[in-house]
Amino acid sequence: MAGGSRSTRPARIPSLALVAFVGITFMITWGLIGVYILFPDIAATTFGEISGSHPFFFLATWSPAIAAFIVVVLHSGTAGLRVFLSRLFLWRCSAGWVAFILIGLPLVFVAGSLIKDGPVLAPLLPEGVGTVMAVLFMMLFLGPIEEFGWRGVAQPLLQRHMAPIWAGVLIGSIWGVWHLPAFFLPGTVFADWNFLPFFIGNVTLAILVTPIFNSARGSLLLPMLFHWQLINPFWPDAQPWDTWILVVVAIIVVWWNRDTMFSREGAVTEVVPAKHALATKVAE
């Protein structure tokens, strides 16, 4: 273990740390969910029925972040973890990407819903807007937390060895397979979905967030905001049209950014950036 030194920057995270990150992520999620799939009665009796508010559900969802923190601390110590978390304050990027996250993504869901004669916005819960706002706030602490792992650790390590487009494809594939056990778990939203469109959607989303991530020089904040929009309870159910629209959008985005998507030049490759470099990026 490389602890935080007073005279040197935290140790660099080696590329092989990706193996540990993926292993820990799958071990936690597949282990917890697997118990409920293989031994449903015993699990429900011992730990309670699984639901979106069950502690195991949160742990399973947070496993990429847990794995990321473990990897960072093991290799760079607590000093490295502090620098890693400071990437939450990287937010500067093209205004176009911010508009895409705040306006473009909601329009995709609205368009997909309208295509299948659905509503513009999701129907309000009987409890009213206040409950929806509470759900929206809770969602901030579910899916977006995953980004500490996917974009925090996996993306930089993979971009050391492959172009961003392929890093996005690989992360999206791992991300999709990681969700697989949830499709066999009764009582969750995944149980009513088809895995293949969901998997394609995961790969597409991982590709889409890649140029945003690199444009913001390794920001964790913007990918989290991107992820939050995907699970915003105000947006209507647009499946499967939202997936197909996003595929078209991803093709356009990749073509428009082909110079950076197919080249490792300028891609973010550090999990724990040098402090002076981080300060420069924040000040830019």
C-alpha positions as CSV (number, residue, x, y, z in Angstrom):
1,M,0.0,0.0,0.0
2,A,1.3,3.4,-1.0
3,G,0.2,5.8,1.8
4,G,0.0,9.6,1.3
5,S,3.5,11.1,1.5
6,R,4.2,14.6,2.8
7,S,6.8,15.3,0.1
8,T,5.5,13.4,-2.9
9,R,2.2,13.2,-4.8
10,P,0.1,10.1,-4.2
11,A,1.2,7.0,-6.1
12,R,-0.2,6.4,-9.5
13,I,-2.9,3.8,-9.9
14,P,-1.5,1.0,-12.0
15,S,-3.5,-0.3,-15.0
16,L,-3.8,-3.7,-13.5
17,A,-6.0,-2.2,-10.7
18,L,-8.8,-2.4,-13.2
19,V,-8.9,-6.2,-12.6
20,A,-9.4,-5.6,-8.9
21,F,-12.0,-2.9,-9.5
22,V,-14.1,-5.1,-11.8
23,G,-13.7,-8.1,-9.5
24,I,-14.8,-6.3,-6.3
25,T,-17.7,-4.6,-8.2
26,F,-19.1,-7.9,-9.4
27,M,-18.4,-9.8,-6.2
28,I,-20.5,-7.4,-4.1
29,T,-23.4,-6.9,-6.5
30,W,-23.7,-10.5,-7.9
31,G,-23.1,-11.9,-4.4
32,L,-25.9,-9.9,-2.7
33,I,-28.4,-10.3,-5.5
34,G,-27.4,-13.9,-6.2
35,V,-28.5,-14.9,-2.7
36,Y,-32.0,-13.6,-3.4
37,I,-32.1,-15.3,-6.8
38,L,-30.8,-18.7,-5.6
39,F,-32.3,-18.8,-2.1
40,P,-35.3,-16.4,-2.3
41,D,-37.2,-17.8,0.7
42,I,-34.1,-18.0,3.0
43,A,-32.9,-14.6,2.0
44,A,-36.3,-12.9,2.5
45,T,-36.7,-14.6,5.9
46,T,-33.2,-13.7,7.0
47,F,-32.7,-10.3,5.6
48,G,-36.2,-9.1,4.5
49,E,-37.8,-8.7,1.1
50,I,-35.5,-7.0,-1.4
51,S,-36.7,-3.6,-2.6
52,G,-35.4,-0.3,-3.8
53,S,-35.1,0.9,-0.2
54,H,-33.4,-2.3,1.2
55,P,-29.8,-1.7,2.4
56,F,-28.6,-4.6,0.2
57,F,-30.1,-2.8,-2.8
58,F,-28.0,0.3,-2.0
59,L,-24.9,-1.8,-1.4
60,A,-25.4,-3.6,-4.8
61,T,-25.8,-0.2,-6.5
62,W,-22.9,1.4,-4.8
63,S,-20.5,-1.5,-5.5
64,P,-18.6,0.4,-8.3
65,A,-18.0,3.3,-5.9
66,I,-17.0,1.0,-3.1
67,A,-14.6,-0.9,-5.4
68,A,-13.2,2.5,-6.7
69,F,-12.5,3.7,-3.1
70,I,-10.8,0.5,-2.2
71,V,-8.5,0.5,-5.2
72,V,-7.6,4.2,-4.7
73,V,-6.8,3.8,-1.0
74,L,-4.8,0.6,-1.5
75,H,-2.6,2.2,-4.2
76,S,-2.6,5.9,-3.3
77,G,-3.6,6.1,0.4
78,T,-6.0,8.5,1.9
79,A,-4.1,11.4,0.3
80,G,-4.8,9.9,-3.1
81,L,-8.5,9.4,-2.2
82,R,-8.8,13.2,-1.3
83,V,-7.3,14.1,-4.7
84,F,-9.5,11.5,-6.4
85,L,-12.6,13.1,-4.8
86,S,-11.5,16.6,-5.8
87,R,-12.4,15.6,-9.3
88,L,-16.0,16.3,-8.2
89,F,-15.2,19.9,-8.6
90,L,-14.1,19.7,-12.2
91,W,-17.0,21.1,-14.1
92,R,-15.7,23.3,-17.0
93,C,-16.5,22.0,-20.4
94,S,-18.2,23.1,-23.6
95,A,-21.6,24.7,-23.0
96,G,-22.9,22.4,-25.7
97,W,-22.3,19.4,-23.4
98,V,-24.0,21.0,-20.5
99,A,-27.0,21.8,-22.7
100,F,-27.1,18.2,-23.9
101,I,-27.2,16.9,-20.3
102,L,-29.8,19.4,-19.1
103,I,-32.0,19.7,-22.2
104,G,-31.0,17.1,-24.8
105,L,-31.5,14.0,-22.6
106,P,-34.9,15.1,-21.4
107,L,-36.0,15.7,-25.0
108,V,-35.0,12.2,-25.9
109,F,-37.3,10.8,-23.2
110,V,-40.1,13.1,-24.2
111,A,-39.7,12.3,-27.9
112,G,-39.6,8.5,-27.2
113,S,-42.7,8.7,-25.1
114,L,-44.6,10.8,-27.7
115,I,-43.7,8.3,-30.5
116,K,-45.6,5.6,-28.6
117,D,-48.5,8.0,-27.7
118,G,-47.3,8.5,-24.1
119,P,-47.3,11.6,-22.0
120,V,-44.8,14.5,-22.1
121,L,-44.0,14.0,-18.5
122,A,-44.3,11.0,-16.2
123,P,-47.7,11.0,-14.3
124,L,-47.4,12.4,-10.9
125,L,-47.6,10.1,-7.9
126,P,-50.8,10.3,-5.9
127,E,-48.8,11.9,-3.1
128,G,-48.0,14.9,-5.3
129,V,-45.0,16.8,-6.6
130,G,-43.3,16.8,-3.2
131,T,-43.0,13.0,-3.2
132,V,-41.5,13.1,-6.8
133,M,-39.0,15.7,-5.6
134,A,-38.0,13.4,-2.7
135,V,-37.6,10.5,-5.1
136,L,-35.5,12.7,-7.4
137,F,-33.2,13.6,-4.5
138,M,-33.0,10.0,-3.4
139,M,-32.0,9.0,-7.0
140,L,-29.0,11.3,-6.7
141,F,-27.6,8.8,-4.2
142,L,-28.2,5.7,-6.3
143,G,-27.1,5.5,-9.9
144,P,-24.9,8.6,-10.0
145,I,-22.7,7.1,-7.2
146,E,-21.7,4.4,-9.7
147,E,-19.7,7.0,-11.6
148,F,-17.0,7.0,-8.9
149,G,-16.2,3.6,-10.4
150,W,-17.1,3.6,-14.1
151,R,-15.8,7.1,-15.0
152,G,-13.7,7.6,-11.9
153,V,-11.5,4.5,-12.2
154,A,-12.3,2.4,-15.3
155,Q,-12.4,5.1,-17.9
156,P,-9.0,6.6,-17.2
157,L,-7.3,3.2,-16.9
158,L,-8.7,1.9,-20.1
159,Q,-7.9,5.1,-22.0
160,R,-4.2,4.4,-21.3
161,H,-4.4,1.5,-23.7
162,M,-7.3,2.2,-26.2
163,A,-9.1,5.1,-27.8
164,P,-12.0,6.6,-25.9
165,I,-14.6,5.1,-28.2
166,W,-13.4,1.6,-27.4
167,A,-13.1,2.4,-23.7
168,G,-16.7,3.5,-23.8
169,V,-17.8,0.4,-25.6
170,L,-16.0,-1.9,-23.1
171,I,-17.2,0.0,-20.0
172,G,-20.8,0.0,-21.4
173,S,-20.6,-3.8,-22.0
174,I,-19.3,-4.4,-18.4
175,W,-21.9,-2.1,-17.0
176,G,-24.7,-3.9,-18.9
177,V,-23.6,-7.4,-17.8
178,W,-23.2,-6.1,-14.2
179,H,-26.9,-5.4,-14.2
180,L,-27.8,-8.9,-15.4
181,P,-28.8,-10.5,-12.0
182,A,-31.4,-7.7,-11.5
183,F,-33.4,-9.1,-14.4
184,F,-34.0,-12.3,-12.5
185,L,-35.0,-10.5,-9.3
186,P,-38.8,-10.3,-8.8
187,G,-40.1,-7.0,-7.5
188,T,-37.7,-4.7,-9.3
189,V,-38.2,-2.6,-12.4
190,F,-35.7,-4.7,-14.3
191,A,-37.9,-7.8,-14.0
192,D,-40.3,-6.3,-16.6
193,W,-37.6,-5.2,-19.1
194,N,-35.9,-7.0,-22.0
195,F,-32.1,-7.3,-21.4
196,L,-30.9,-6.9,-25.0
197,P,-32.2,-3.3,-25.5
198,F,-31.1,-2.5,-22.0
199,F,-27.6,-3.8,-22.8
200,I,-27.5,-1.8,-26.1
201,G,-28.6,1.2,-24.1
202,N,-25.8,0.8,-21.6
203,V,-23.2,0.7,-24.3
204,T,-24.7,3.7,-26.0
205,L,-24.8,5.8,-22.9
206,A,-21.2,4.9,-22.0
207,I,-20.1,6.1,-25.4
208,L,-22.2,9.3,-25.1
209,V,-20.7,10.3,-21.7
210,T,-17.1,9.6,-22.9
211,P,-16.5,12.9,-24.8
212,I,-18.2,14.8,-21.9
213,F,-15.9,13.2,-19.4
214,N,-12.8,13.9,-21.5
215,S,-13.9,17.4,-22.4
216,A,-14.2,18.2,-18.6
217,R,-10.7,16.7,-18.0
218,G,-11.9,13.8,-15.9
219,S,-14.8,15.4,-14.1
220,L,-16.9,13.2,-11.9
221,L,-19.6,15.8,-11.5
222,L,-20.8,15.9,-15.1
223,P,-21.1,12.1,-15.6
224,M,-23.0,12.0,-12.3
225,L,-25.4,14.7,-13.6
226,F,-25.7,12.8,-16.8
227,H,-26.5,9.6,-14.9
228,W,-29.0,11.5,-12.7
229,Q,-30.9,12.6,-15.8
230,L,-31.3,9.0,-16.9
231,I,-33.3,8.1,-13.8
232,N,-35.1,11.4,-13.3
233,P,-38.7,10.4,-12.2
234,F,-40.1,13.4,-14.0
235,W,-39.2,12.0,-17.5
236,P,-41.8,9.6,-19.0
237,D,-41.3,5.9,-19.8
238,A,-40.0,6.0,-23.4
239,Q,-38.8,2.4,-23.9
240,P,-37.8,1.2,-26.3
241,W,-37.7,4.4,-28.3
242,D,-35.4,6.3,-26.0
243,T,-32.7,3.6,-26.6
244,W,-33.0,3.8,-30.4
245,I,-33.0,7.6,-30.4
246,L,-29.9,7.6,-28.2
247,V,-28.2,5.1,-30.6
248,V,-28.7,7.7,-33.4
249,V,-27.5,10.5,-31.2
250,A,-24.4,8.5,-30.2
251,I,-23.6,7.9,-33.9
252,I,-23.8,11.6,-34.6
253,V,-21.8,12.5,-31.5
254,V,-19.0,10.0,-32.4
255,W,-18.8,11.3,-35.9
256,W,-18.8,14.9,-34.8
257,N,-16.0,14.2,-32.3
258,R,-14.2,11.5,-34.4
259,D,-10.8,13.2,-34.0
260,T,-10.8,12.8,-30.2
261,M,-13.0,9.7,-29.9
262,F,-10.6,7.6,-32.1
263,S,-7.4,8.9,-30.7
264,R,-5.8,8.6,-27.2
265,E,-4.2,12.0,-27.6
266,G,-5.8,14.3,-25.0
267,A,-7.8,11.5,-23.3
268,V,-7.8,11.5,-19.5
269,T,-5.7,8.6,-18.2
270,E,-5.1,9.4,-14.5
271,V,-7.4,8.2,-11.7
272,V,-5.5,10.4,-9.2
273,P,-4.3,13.5,-11.1
274,A,-1.3,15.5,-10.1
275,K,-2.3,18.3,-7.7
276,H,-0.8,21.0,-9.8
277,A,-2.6,19.7,-12.9
278,L,-5.9,19.5,-11.1
279,A,-5.5,23.1,-9.8
280,T,-4.8,24.2,-13.3
281,K,-7.9,22.5,-14.7
282,V,-10.2,23.9,-12.0
283,A,-8.8,27.4,-12.7
284,E,-9.1,27.2,-16.5
